[in-house]
């Protein structure tokens, strides 16, 4: 079952990152591009959460995994494997995307710049603002995730709440900063970036993971019996 869970996290994260990267194929205005990207993220999360929740819990995000560890809802011993599987799934999607672009030449890599996470000169907000947004909105998403999957959750599919919840939070955060809310996603899209952005990747691990832990502990207090 453990190998199936790791495979589920790899497949789900691969699909999520592939959907994110495909958004760069649409040459829209910034507002339309963010809306398209948010909808693709939301739809991919709905579909893959519905398909794989009973296999792996459908984390698809290291910050979610570590938030669940902090709340006592996931085994610490399994967390490392989950984070590795998620990151490898994201990197595989990015490698495939770069390979397809190189083979077809249909989209210049410069068009993917909006997908790359950064701050200051490489983003729309300062380090402090970007970090605070990563923490706050990831914490809110953990509340959505744990609330919709708790035993006393409102009757309905948690996949819809998770997918639409993340899409809403991502779209809102993206109005201010170069939002990620997923360290695996940032690690994948950084492959498309200039070297000056690589040194900023740490923030898009520390911020979401901090938010995931805060959100996990808050959700534990809110929802646990």
ABEGO torsion letter per residue (X at the ends): XAAAAAAAAAAAAAAAAAAAAAAAABBBBAAAAAAAAAAAAAAAAAAAAAAAAAAAGGAGBAAAAAAAAAAGABBAAAAAAAAAAAAAAAAAAAAAAAAAAAAAGABBAAAAAAABBBBEAABABBAAAAAAAAAAAAAAAAAAAAAAABAABBBEBAAAAAAAAAAAAAAAAAAABBBAGBAAAAAAAAAABBAAAAAAAAAAAAAAAAAAAAAAAAAAAAABX
